[in-house]
Amino acid sequence: MAPVSKRVLVTGDAGFFGSHPCERLPRDGYDVLYVDNYFTGWKDNFVHLLDNRHFQAMRHDVTFRST
């Protein structure tokens, strides 16, 4: 039986505190989807993770509602 991959959703990664789990989780074997709107954070806080195949970033504001 193939091992099940572990997937995690992290919000607010572009901020100082949110960037730390996104550095740690891929090292621990998790696939990370990060979602942030960049209102209070900066892409520079996670840009070094973009080449990691276990990390995916999405710019999105969860309060935005399309009609």
PQR file of N, CA, C, O and H, with PARSE charges and radii, in Angstrom:
ATOM      1  N   MET A   1       0.842  -1.166   0.000 -0.4000 1.5000
ATOM      2  CA  MET A   1       0.000   0.000   0.000 -0.0000 2.0000
ATOM      3  C   MET A   1       0.902   1.250   0.000  0.5500 1.7000
ATOM      4  O   MET A   1       1.857   1.319   0.774 -0.5500 1.4000
ATOM      5  N   ALA A   2       0.610   2.212  -0.844 -0.4000 1.5000
ATOM      6  CA  ALA A   2       1.397   3.438  -0.938 -0.0000 2.0000
ATOM      7  C   ALA A   2       1.099   4.353   0.249  0.5500 1.7000
ATOM      8  O   ALA A   2      -0.041   4.438   0.704 -0.5500 1.4000
ATOM      9  H   ALA A   2      -0.165   2.155  -1.472  0.4000 1.0000
ATOM     10  N   PRO A   3       2.136   5.039   0.750 -0.5600 1.5000
ATOM     11  CA  PRO A   3       1.888   5.962   1.864  0.2800 2.0000
ATOM     12  C   PRO A   3       1.020   7.134   1.440  0.5500 1.7000
ATOM     13  O   PRO A   3       1.100   7.602   0.304 -0.5500 1.4000
ATOM     14  N   VAL A   4       0.204   7.597   2.349 -0.4000 1.5000
ATOM     15  CA  VAL A   4      -0.676   8.733   2.090 -0.0000 2.0000
ATOM     16  C   VAL A   4       0.116  10.011   2.329  0.5500 1.7000
ATOM     17  O   VAL A   4       0.770  10.157   3.361 -0.5500 1.4000
ATOM     18  H   VAL A   4       0.139   7.217   3.272  0.4000 1.0000
ATOM     19  N   SER A   5       0.057  10.942   1.368 -0.4000 1.5000
ATOM     20  CA  SER A   5       0.759  12.207   1.568 -0.0000 2.0000
ATOM     21  C   SER A   5      -0.014  13.071   2.558  0.5500 1.7000
ATOM     22  O   SER A   5      -1.242  13.028   2.624 -0.5500 1.4000
ATOM     23  H   SER A   5      -0.474  10.823   0.529  0.4000 1.0000
ATOM     24  N   LYS A   6       0.730  13.848   3.318 -0.4000 1.5000
ATOM     25  CA  LYS A   6       0.127  14.732   4.306 -0.0000 2.0000
ATOM     26  C   LYS A   6       0.028  16.118   3.692  0.5500 1.7000
ATOM     27  O   LYS A   6       1.032  16.667   3.238 -0.5500 1.4000
ATOM     28  H   LYS A   6       1.728  13.883   3.265  0.4000 1.0000
ATOM     29  N   ARG A   7      -1.159  16.687   3.672 -0.4000 1.5000
ATOM     30  CA  ARG A   7      -1.384  18.004   3.080 -0.0000 2.0000
ATOM     31  C   ARG A   7      -1.871  18.968   4.132  0.5500 1.7000
ATOM     32  O   ARG A   7      -2.679  18.620   4.993 -0.5500 1.4000
ATOM     33  H   ARG A   7      -1.975  16.241   4.041  0.4000 1.0000
ATOM     34  N   VAL A   8      -1.360  20.211   4.052 -0.4000 1.5000
ATOM     35  CA  VAL A   8      -1.685  21.223   5.041 -0.0000 2.0000
ATOM     36  C   VAL A   8      -2.011  22.524   4.323  0.5500 1.7000
ATOM     37  O   VAL A   8      -1.354  22.888   3.348 -0.5500 1.4000
ATOM     38  H   VAL A   8      -0.704  20.495   3.352  0.4000 1.0000
ATOM     39  N   LEU A   9      -3.032  23.219   4.813 -0.4000 1.5000
ATOM     40  CA  LEU A   9      -3.368  24.555   4.344 -0.0000 2.0000
ATOM     41  C   LEU A   9      -2.892  25.542   5.400  0.5500 1.7000
ATOM     42  O   LEU A   9      -3.267  25.435   6.568 -0.5500 1.4000
ATOM     43  H   LEU A   9      -3.566  22.923   5.605  0.4000 1.0000
ATOM     44  N   VAL A  10      -2.065  26.503   4.994 -0.4000 1.5000
ATOM     45  CA  VAL A  10      -1.571  27.530   5.906 -0.0000 2.0000
ATOM     46  C   VAL A  10      -2.020  28.875   5.367  0.5500 1.7000
ATOM     47  O   VAL A  10      -1.841  29.163   4.183 -0.5500 1.4000
ATOM     48  H   VAL A  10      -1.760  26.590   4.046  0.4000 1.0000
ATOM     49  N   THR A  11      -2.596  29.691   6.217 -0.4000 1.5000
ATOM     50  CA  THR A  11      -2.996  31.040   5.810 -0.0000 2.0000
ATOM     51  C   THR A  11      -2.105  32.056   6.506  0.5500 1.7000
ATOM     52  O   THR A  11      -1.650  31.837   7.629 -0.5500 1.4000
ATOM     53  H   THR A  11      -2.742  29.457   7.178  0.4000 1.0000
ATOM     54  N   GLY A  12      -1.864  33.160   5.831 -0.4000 1.5000
ATOM     55  CA  GLY A  12      -1.074  34.233   6.426 -0.0000 2.0000
ATOM     56  C   GLY A  12       0.416  33.986   6.408  0.5500 1.7000
ATOM     57  O   GLY A  12       1.129  34.476   7.284 -0.5500 1.4000
ATOM     58  H   GLY A  12      -2.234  33.339   4.919  0.4000 1.0000
ATOM     59  N   ASP A  13       0.911  33.231   5.426 -0.4000 1.5000
ATOM     60  CA  ASP A  13       2.327  32.889   5.374 -0.0000 2.0000
ATOM     61  C   ASP A  13       3.237  34.069   5.087  0.5500 1.7000
ATOM     62  O   ASP A  13       4.407  34.038   5.469 -0.5500 1.4000
ATOM     63  H   ASP A  13       0.331  32.833   4.715  0.4000 1.0000
ATOM     64  N   ALA A  14       2.750  35.095   4.437 -0.4000 1.5000
ATOM     65  CA  ALA A  14       3.613  36.221   4.073 -0.0000 2.0000
ATOM     66  C   ALA A  14       3.980  37.065   5.281  0.5500 1.7000
ATOM     67  O   ALA A  14       4.883  37.898   5.198 -0.5500 1.4000
ATOM     68  H   ALA A  14       1.799  35.120   4.127  0.4000 1.0000
ATOM     69  N   GLY A  15       3.311  36.868   6.380 -0.4000 1.5000
ATOM     70  CA  GLY A  15       3.669  37.559   7.609 -0.0000 2.0000
ATOM     71  C   GLY A  15       4.836  36.866   8.293  0.5500 1.7000
ATOM     72  O   GLY A  15       5.210  35.752   7.924 -0.5500 1.4000
ATOM     73  H   GLY A  15       2.578  36.190   6.447  0.4000 1.0000
ATOM     74  N   PHE A  16       5.402  37.518   9.274 -0.4000 1.5000
ATOM     75  CA  PHE A  16       6.575  36.983   9.964 -0.0000 2.0000
ATOM     76  C   PHE A  16       6.275  35.651  10.638  0.5500 1.7000
ATOM     77  O   PHE A  16       7.042  34.701  10.481 -0.5500 1.4000
ATOM     78  H   PHE A  16       5.099  38.422   9.574  0.4000 1.0000
ATOM     79  N   PHE A  17       5.188  35.558  11.377 -0.4000 1.5000
ATOM     80  CA  PHE A  17       4.879  34.325  12.103 -0.0000 2.0000
ATOM     81  C   PHE A  17       4.415  33.214  11.178  0.5500 1.7000
ATOM     82  O   PHE A  17       4.740  32.049  11.411 -0.5500 1.4000
ATOM     83  H   PHE A  17       4.565  36.330  11.505  0.4000 1.0000
ATOM     84  N   GLY A  18       3.672  33.538  10.145 -0.4000 1.5000
ATOM     85  CA  GLY A  18       3.168  32.516   9.230 -0.0000 2.0000
ATOM     86  C   GLY A  18       4.234  31.867   8.388  0.5500 1.7000
ATOM     87  O   GLY A  18       4.065  30.731   7.945 -0.5500 1.4000
ATOM     88  H   GLY A  18       3.408  34.484   9.956  0.4000 1.0000
ATOM     89  N   SER A  19       5.336  32.567   8.153 -0.4000 1.5000
ATOM     90  CA  SER A  19       6.384  32.007   7.304 -0.0000 2.0000
ATOM     91  C   SER A  19       7.118  30.849   7.980  0.5500 1.7000
ATOM     92  O   SER A  19       7.658  29.984   7.290 -0.5500 1.4000
ATOM     93  H   SER A  19       5.473  33.490   8.512  0.4000 1.0000
ATOM     94  N   HIS A  20       7.147  30.814   9.286 -0.4000 1.5000
ATOM     95  CA  HIS A  20       7.870  29.755   9.986 -0.0000 2.0000
ATOM     96  C   HIS A  20       7.267  28.360   9.776  0.5500 1.7000
ATOM     97  O   HIS A  20       8.015  27.425   9.494 -0.5500 1.4000
ATOM     98  H   HIS A  20       6.707  31.516   9.846  0.4000 1.0000
ATOM     99  N   PRO A  21       5.943  28.182   9.904 -0.5600 1.5000
ATOM    100  CA  PRO A  21       5.392  26.840   9.620  0.2800 2.0000
ATOM    101  C   PRO A  21       5.612  26.416   8.173  0.5500 1.7000
ATOM    102  O   PRO A  21       5.784  25.228   7.899 -0.5500 1.4000
ATOM    103  N   CYS A  22       5.610  27.358   7.254 -0.4000 1.5000
ATOM    104  CA  CYS A  22       5.796  26.994   5.848 -0.0000 2.0000
ATOM    105  C   CYS A  22       7.231  26.592   5.547  0.5500 1.7000
ATOM    106  O   CYS A  22       7.486  25.933   4.540 -0.5500 1.4000
ATOM    107  H   CYS A  22       5.471  28.323   7.477  0.4000 1.0000
ATOM    108  N   GLU A  23       8.153  26.970   6.386 -0.4000 1.5000
ATOM    109  CA  GLU A  23       9.524  26.483   6.255 -0.0000 2.0000
ATOM    110  C   GLU A  23       9.655  25.094   6.877  0.5500 1.7000
ATOM    111  O   GLU A  23      10.345  24.229   6.337 -0.5500 1.4000
ATOM    112  H   GLU A  23       7.946  27.506   7.204  0.4000 1.0000
ATOM    113  N   ARG A  24       9.014  24.891   7.975 -0.4000 1.5000
ATOM    114  CA  ARG A  24       9.159  23.648   8.734 -0.0000 2.0000
ATOM    115  C   ARG A  24       8.360  22.487   8.139  0.5500 1.7000
ATOM    116  O   ARG A  24       8.881  21.378   8.020 -0.5500 1.4000
ATOM    117  H   ARG A  24       8.454  25.593   8.414  0.4000 1.0000
ATOM    118  N   LEU A  25       7.118  22.727   7.770 -0.4000 1.5000
ATOM    119  CA  LEU A  25       6.235  21.635   7.341 -0.0000 2.0000
ATOM    120  C   LEU A  25       6.762  20.854   6.134  0.5500 1.7000
ATOM    121  O   LEU A  25       6.713  19.624   6.169 -0.5500 1.4000
ATOM    122  H   LEU A  25       6.695  23.628   7.867  0.4000 1.0000
ATOM    123  N   PRO A  26       7.264  21.492   5.064 -0.5600 1.5000
ATOM    124  CA  PRO A  26       7.812  20.696   3.959  0.2800 2.0000
ATOM    125  C   PRO A  26       9.006  19.827   4.383  0.5500 1.7000
ATOM    126  O   PRO A  26       9.179  18.723   3.868 -0.5500 1.4000
ATOM    127  N   ARG A  27       9.819  20.316   5.308 -0.4000 1.5000
ATOM    128  CA  ARG A  27      10.946  19.510   5.815 -0.0000 2.0000
ATOM    129  C   ARG A  27      10.452  18.286   6.568  0.5500 1.7000
ATOM    130  O   ARG A  27      11.128  17.258   6.615 -0.5500 1.4000
ATOM    131  H   ARG A  27       9.678  21.213   5.727  0.4000 1.0000
ATOM    132  N   ASP A  28       9.263  18.404   7.160 -0.4000 1.5000
ATOM    133  CA  ASP A  28       8.692  17.287   7.913 -0.0000 2.0000
ATOM    134  C   ASP A  28       7.838  16.363   7.042  0.5500 1.7000
ATOM    135  O   ASP A  28       7.184  15.460   7.563 -0.5500 1.4000
ATOM    136  H   ASP A  28       8.714  19.239   7.122  0.4000 1.0000
ATOM    137  N   GLY A  29       7.837  16.575   5.733 -0.4000 1.5000
ATOM    138  CA  GLY A  29       7.150  15.678   4.814 -0.0000 2.0000
ATOM    139  C   GLY A  29       5.740  16.071   4.422  0.5500 1.7000
ATOM    140  O   GLY A  29       5.018  15.265   3.834 -0.5500 1.4000
ATOM    141  H   GLY A  29       8.368  17.309   5.310  0.4000 1.0000
ATOM    142  N   TYR A  30       5.335  17.283   4.733 -0.4000 1.5000
ATOM    143  CA  TYR A  30       3.995  17.753   4.380 -0.0000 2.0000
ATOM    144  C   TYR A  30       4.009  18.484   3.046  0.5500 1.7000
ATOM    145  O   TYR A  30       4.988  19.148   2.707 -0.5500 1.4000
ATOM    146  H   TYR A  30       5.921  17.938   5.210  0.4000 1.0000
ATOM    147  N   ASP A  31       2.927  18.361   2.295 -0.4000 1.5000
ATOM    148  CA  ASP A  31       2.675  19.218   1.134 -0.0000 2.0000
ATOM    149  C   ASP A  31       1.887  20.407   1.650  0.5500 1.7000
ATOM    150  O   ASP A  31       0.847  20.242   2.287 -0.5500 1.4000
ATOM    151  H   ASP A  31       2.131  17.822   2.571  0.4000 1.0000
ATOM    152  N   VAL A  32       2.386  21.611   1.372 -0.4000 1.5000
ATOM    153  CA  VAL A  32       1.813  22.816   1.951 -0.0000 2.0000
ATOM    154  C   VAL A  32       1.197  23.686   0.861  0.5500 1.7000
ATOM    155  O   VAL A  32       1.852  24.014  -0.129 -0.5500 1.4000
ATOM    156  H   VAL A  32       3.231  21.745   0.854  0.4000 1.0000
ATOM    157  N   LEU A  33      -0.061  24.054   1.052 -0.4000 1.5000
ATOM    158  CA  LEU A  33      -0.714  25.076   0.232 -0.0000 2.0000
ATOM    159  C   LEU A  33      -0.854  26.295   1.119  0.5500 1.7000
ATOM    160  O   LEU A  33      -1.503  26.246   2.164 -0.5500 1.4000
ATOM    161  H   LEU A  33      -0.592  23.788   1.856  0.4000 1.0000
ATOM    162  N   TYR A  34      -0.258  27.360   0.706 -0.4000 1.5000
ATOM    163  CA  TYR A  34      -0.260  28.591   1.471 -0.0000 2.0000
ATOM    164  C   TYR A  34      -1.159  29.602   0.778  0.5500 1.7000
ATOM    165  O   TYR A  34      -1.074  29.776  -0.438 -0.5500 1.4000
ATOM    166  H   TYR A  34       0.269  27.400  -0.143  0.4000 1.0000
ATOM    167  N   VAL A  35      -2.012  30.267   1.534 -0.4000 1.5000
ATOM    168  CA  VAL A  35      -2.937  31.274   1.006 -0.0000 2.0000
ATOM    169  C   VAL A  35      -2.765  32.564   1.809  0.5500 1.7000
ATOM    170  O   VAL A  35      -2.796  32.552   3.039 -0.5500 1.4000
ATOM    171  H   VAL A  35      -2.081  30.127   2.521  0.4000 1.0000
ATOM    172  N   ASP A  36      -2.586  33.667   1.098 -0.4000 1.5000
ATOM    173  CA  ASP A  36      -2.428  34.959   1.767 -0.0000 2.0000
ATOM    174  C   ASP A  36      -2.905  36.053   0.819  0.5500 1.7000
ATOM    175  O   ASP A  36      -2.894  35.889  -0.401 -0.5500 1.4000
ATOM    176  H   ASP A  36      -2.561  33.677   0.098  0.4000 1.0000
ATOM    177  N   ASN A  37      -3.325  37.174   1.407 -0.4000 1.5000
ATOM    178  CA  ASN A  37      -3.757  38.310   0.592 -0.0000 2.0000
ATOM    179  C   ASN A  37      -2.699  39.412   0.536  0.5500 1.7000
ATOM    180  O   ASN A  37      -2.879  40.399  -0.176 -0.5500 1.4000
ATOM    181  H   ASN A  37      -3.334  37.307   2.398  0.4000 1.0000
ATOM    182  N   TYR A  38      -1.603  39.259   1.274 -0.4000 1.5000
ATOM    183  CA  TYR A  38      -0.466  40.191   1.306 -0.0000 2.0000
ATOM    184  C   TYR A  38      -0.826  41.564   1.855  0.5500 1.7000
ATOM    185  O   TYR A  38      -0.120  42.533   1.574 -0.5500 1.4000
ATOM    186  H   TYR A  38      -1.457  38.456   1.853  0.4000 1.0000
ATOM    187  N   PHE A  39      -1.895  41.676   2.624 -0.4000 1.5000
ATOM    188  CA  PHE A  39      -2.232  42.979   3.206 -0.0000 2.0000
ATOM    189  C   PHE A  39      -1.197  43.405   4.241  0.5500 1.7000
ATOM    190  O   PHE A  39      -0.810  44.573   4.286 -0.5500 1.4000
ATOM    191  H   PHE A  39      -2.468  40.889   2.852  0.4000 1.0000
ATOM    192  N   THR A  40      -0.750  42.476   5.066 -0.4000 1.5000
ATOM    193  CA  THR A  40       0.210  42.828   6.117 -0.0000 2.0000
ATOM    194  C   THR A  40       1.515  42.057   6.001  0.5500 1.7000
ATOM    195  O   THR A  40       2.378  42.184   6.869 -0.5500 1.4000
ATOM    196  H   THR A  40      -1.065  41.527   5.029  0.4000 1.0000
ATOM    197  N   GLY A  41       1.678  41.274   4.965 -0.4000 1.5000
ATOM    198  CA  GLY A  41       2.896  40.483   4.803 -0.0000 2.0000
ATOM    199  C   GLY A  41       3.602  40.795   3.499  0.5500 1.7000
ATOM    200  O   GLY A  41       3.140  41.613   2.704 -0.5500 1.4000
ATOM    201  H   GLY A  41       0.977  41.171   4.260  0.4000 1.0000
ATOM    202  N   TRP A  42       4.733  40.128   3.291 -0.4000 1.5000
ATOM    203  CA  TRP A  42       5.545  40.355   2.104 -0.0000 2.0000
ATOM    204  C   TRP A  42       5.950  39.026   1.501  0.5500 1.7000
ATOM    205  O   TRP A  42       6.248  38.065   2.211 -0.5500 1.4000
ATOM    206  H   TRP A  42       5.109  39.464   3.937  0.4000 1.0000
ATOM    207  N   LYS A  43       5.954  38.989   0.184 -0.4000 1.5000
ATOM    208  CA  LYS A  43       6.365  37.792  -0.536 -0.0000 2.0000
ATOM    209  C   LYS A  43       7.804  37.411  -0.204  0.5500 1.7000
ATOM    210  O   LYS A  43       8.171  36.238  -0.275 -0.5500 1.4000
ATOM    211  H   LYS A  43       5.712  39.769  -0.393  0.4000 1.0000
ATOM    212  N   ASP A  44       8.610  38.393   0.154 -0.4000 1.5000
ATOM    213  CA  ASP A  44      10.001  38.113   0.513 -0.0000 2.0000
ATOM    214  C   ASP A  44      10.110  37.125   1.672  0.5500 1.7000
ATOM    215  O   ASP A  44      11.140  36.465   1.810 -0.5500 1.4000
ATOM    216  H   ASP A  44       8.312  39.346   0.211  0.4000 1.0000
ATOM    217  N   ASN A  45       9.097  37.008   2.494 -0.4000 1.5000
ATOM    218  CA  ASN A  45       9.138  36.096   3.632 -0.0000 2.0000
ATOM    219  C   ASN A  45       9.058  34.633   3.238  0.5500 1.7000
ATOM    220  O   ASN A  45       9.387  33.765   4.047 -0.5500 1.4000
ATOM    221  H   ASN A  45       8.260  37.544   2.382  0.4000 1.0000
ATOM    222  N   PHE A  46       8.630  34.333   2.015 -0.4000 1.5000
ATOM    223  CA  PHE A  46       8.539  32.928   1.604 -0.0000 2.0000
ATOM    224  C   PHE A  46       9.081  32.654   0.212  0.5500 1.7000
ATOM    225  O   PHE A  46       9.009  31.517  -0.253 -0.5500 1.4000
ATOM    226  H   PHE A  46       8.363  35.038   1.358  0.4000 1.0000
ATOM    227  N   VAL A  47       9.621  33.659  -0.469 -0.4000 1.5000
ATOM    228  CA  VAL A  47      10.068  33.477  -1.854 -0.0000 2.0000
ATOM    229  C   VAL A  47      11.093  32.343  -1.978  0.5500 1.7000
ATOM    230  O   VAL A  47      11.148  31.675  -3.011 -0.5500 1.4000
ATOM    231  H   VAL A  47       9.680  34.583  -0.091  0.4000 1.0000
ATOM    232  N   HIS A  48      11.883  32.125  -0.965 -0.4000 1.5000
ATOM    233  CA  HIS A  48      12.882  31.054  -1.005 -0.0000 2.0000
ATOM    234  C   HIS A  48      12.244  29.656  -1.001  0.5500 1.7000
ATOM    235  O   HIS A  48      12.936  28.670  -1.252 -0.5500 1.4000
ATOM    236  H   HIS A  48      11.838  32.667  -0.126  0.4000 1.0000
ATOM    237  N   LEU A  49      10.962  29.558  -0.727 -0.4000 1.5000
ATOM    238  CA  LEU A  49      10.277  28.265  -0.712 -0.0000 2.0000
ATOM    239  C   LEU A  49       9.635  27.903  -2.049  0.5500 1.7000
ATOM    240  O   LEU A  49       9.199  26.767  -2.234 -0.5500 1.4000
ATOM    241  H   LEU A  49      10.400  30.359  -0.524  0.4000 1.0000
ATOM    242  N   LEU A  50       9.572  28.844  -2.974 -0.4000 1.5000
ATOM    243  CA  LEU A  50       8.833  28.621  -4.220 -0.0000 2.0000
ATOM    244  C   LEU A  50       9.406  27.508  -5.089  0.5500 1.7000
ATOM    245  O   LEU A  50       8.682  26.931  -5.900 -0.5500 1.4000
ATOM    246  H   LEU A  50       9.926  29.767  -2.823  0.4000 1.0000
ATOM    247  N   ASP A  51      10.684  27.197  -4.938 -0.4000 1.5000
ATOM    248  CA  ASP A  51      11.279  26.097  -5.703 -0.0000 2.0000
ATOM    249  C   ASP A  51      11.047  24.730  -5.065  0.5500 1.7000
ATOM    250  O   ASP A  51      11.362  23.702  -5.664 -0.5500 1.4000
ATOM    251  H   ASP A  51      11.273  27.666  -4.279  0.4000 1.0000
ATOM    252  N   ASN A  52      10.506  24.716  -3.870 -0.4000 1.5000
ATOM    253  CA  ASN A  52      10.252  23.462  -3.167 -0.0000 2.0000
ATOM    254  C   ASN A  52       8.989  22.820  -3.737  0.5500 1.7000
ATOM    255  O   ASN A  52       7.929  23.446  -3.758 -0.5500 1.4000
ATOM    256  H   ASN A  52      10.250  25.552  -3.383  0.4000 1.0000
ATOM    257  N   ARG A  53       9.097  21.597  -4.190 -0.4000 1.5000
ATOM    258  CA  ARG A  53       7.941  20.930  -4.816 -0.0000 2.0000
ATOM    259  C   ARG A  53       6.845  20.599  -3.810  0.5500 1.7000
ATOM    260  O   ARG A  53       5.742  20.221  -4.205 -0.5500 1.4000
ATOM    261  H   ARG A  53       9.958  21.089  -4.172  0.4000 1.0000
ATOM    262  N   HIS A  54       7.127  20.735  -2.527 -0.4000 1.5000
ATOM    263  CA  HIS A  54       6.130  20.478  -1.494 -0.0000 2.0000
ATOM    264  C   HIS A  54       5.470  21.761  -0.992  0.5500 1.7000
ATOM    265  O   HIS A  54       4.761  21.744   0.014 -0.5500 1.4000
ATOM    266  H   HIS A  54       8.023  21.042  -2.206  0.4000 1.0000
ATOM    267  N   PHE A  55       5.702  22.857  -1.682 -0.4000 1.5000
ATOM    268  CA  PHE A  55       5.158  24.149  -1.264 -0.0000 2.0000
ATOM    269  C   PHE A  55       4.499  24.826  -2.457  0.5500 1.7000
ATOM    270  O   PHE A  55       5.088  24.920  -3.534 -0.5500 1.4000
ATOM    271  H   PHE A  55       6.278  22.870  -2.499  0.4000 1.0000
ATOM    272  N   GLN A  56       3.276  25.294  -2.256 -0.4000 1.5000
ATOM    273  CA  GLN A  56       2.555  26.013  -3.304 -0.0000 2.0000
ATOM    274  C   GLN A  56       1.922  27.248  -2.679  0.5500 1.7000
ATOM    275  O   GLN A  56       1.263  27.155  -1.643 -0.5500 1.4000
ATOM    276  H   GLN A  56       2.798  25.218  -1.381  0.4000 1.0000
ATOM    277  N   ALA A  57       2.119  28.403  -3.305 -0.4000 1.5000
ATOM    278  CA  ALA A  57       1.569  29.651  -2.779 -0.0000 2.0000
ATOM    279  C   ALA A  57       0.410  30.116  -3.658  0.5500 1.7000
ATOM    280  O   ALA A  57       0.442  29.973  -4.880 -0.5500 1.4000
ATOM    281  H   ALA A  57       2.654  28.478  -4.147  0.4000 1.0000
ATOM    282  N   MET A  58      -0.619  30.677  -3.007 -0.4000 1.5000
ATOM    283  CA  MET A  58      -1.774  31.208  -3.714 -0.0000 2.0000
ATOM    284  C   MET A  58      -2.125  32.562  -3.107  0.5500 1.7000
ATOM    285  O   MET A  58      -2.340  32.675  -1.901 -0.5500 1.4000
ATOM    286  H   MET A  58      -0.644  30.793  -2.014  0.4000 1.0000
ATOM    287  N   ARG A  59      -2.179  33.582  -3.951 -0.4000 1.5000
ATOM    288  CA  ARG A  59      -2.614  34.888  -3.468 -0.0000 2.0000
ATOM    289  C   ARG A  59      -4.123  34.939  -3.570  0.5500 1.7000
ATOM    290  O   ARG A  59      -4.693  34.835  -4.656 -0.5500 1.4000
ATOM    291  H   ARG A  59      -2.004  33.490  -4.931  0.4000 1.0000
ATOM    292  N   HIS A  60      -4.764  35.102  -2.420 -0.4000 1.5000
ATOM    293  CA  HIS A  60      -6.222  35.089  -2.398 -0.0000 2.0000
ATOM    294  C   HIS A  60      -6.700  35.757  -1.110  0.5500 1.7000
ATOM    295  O   HIS A  60      -6.082  35.598  -0.057 -0.5500 1.4000
ATOM    296  H   HIS A  60      -4.302  35.187  -1.538  0.4000 1.0000
ATOM    297  N   ASP A  61      -7.767  36.481  -1.195 -0.4000 1.5000
ATOM    298  CA  ASP A  61      -8.399  37.073  -0.027 -0.0000 2.0000
ATOM    299  C   ASP A  61      -9.683  36.285   0.234  0.5500 1.7000
ATOM    300  O   ASP A  61     -10.610  36.321  -0.575 -0.5500 1.4000
ATOM    301  H   ASP A  61      -8.269  36.611  -2.050  0.4000 1.0000
ATOM    302  N   VAL A  62      -9.735  35.585   1.343 -0.4000 1.5000
ATOM    303  CA  VAL A  62     -10.882  34.733   1.623 -0.0000 2.0000
ATOM    304  C   VAL A  62     -12.164  35.540   1.889  0.5500 1.7000
ATOM    305  O   VAL A  62     -13.260  34.981   1.895 -0.5500 1.4000
ATOM    306  H   VAL A  62      -8.982  35.555   2.000  0.4000 1.0000
ATOM    307  N   THR A  63     -12.021  36.848   2.108 -0.4000 1.5000
ATOM    308  CA  THR A  63     -13.212  37.671   2.307 -0.0000 2.0000
ATOM    309  C   THR A  63     -13.798  38.147   0.987  0.5500 1.7000
ATOM    310  O   THR A  63     -14.911  38.674   0.957 -0.5500 1.4000
ATOM    311  H   THR A  63     -11.130  37.302   2.103  0.4000 1.0000
ATOM    312  N   PHE A  64     -13.051  37.963  -0.120 -0.4000 1.5000
ATOM    313  CA  PHE A  64     -13.545  38.371  -1.425 -0.0000 2.0000
ATOM    314  C   PHE A  64     -14.582  37.378  -1.912  0.5500 1.7000
ATOM    315  O   PHE A  64     -14.369  36.167  -1.858 -0.5500 1.4000
ATOM    316  H   PHE A  64     -12.147  37.535  -0.095  0.4000 1.0000
ATOM    317  N   ARG A  65     -15.700  37.892  -2.386 -0.4000 1.5000
ATOM    318  CA  ARG A  65     -16.762  37.036  -2.880 -0.0000 2.0000
ATOM    319  C   ARG A  65     -17.059  37.403  -4.322  0.5500 1.7000
ATOM    320  O   ARG A  65     -17.396  38.551  -4.613 -0.5500 1.4000
ATOM    321  H   ARG A  65     -15.873  38.876  -2.430  0.4000 1.0000
ATOM    322  N   SER A  66     -16.939  36.453  -5.217 -0.4000 1.5000
ATOM    323  CA  SER A  66     -17.283  36.723  -6.609 -0.0000 2.0000
ATOM    324  C   SER A  66     -18.780  36.543  -6.806  0.5500 1.7000
ATOM    325  O   SER A  66     -19.418  35.753  -6.111 -0.5500 1.4000
ATOM    326  H   SER A  66     -16.665  35.521  -4.981  0.4000 1.0000
ATOM    327  N   THR A  67     -19.326  37.272  -7.749 -0.4000 1.5000
ATOM    328  CA  THR A  67     -20.756  37.181  -8.001 -0.0000 2.0000
ATOM    329  C   THR A  67     -21.040  36.500  -9.291  0.5500 1.7000
ATOM    330  O   THR A  67     -22.203  36.338  -9.661 -0.5500 1.4000
ATOM    331  H   THR A  67     -18.807  37.914  -8.314  0.4000 1.0000
TER
END
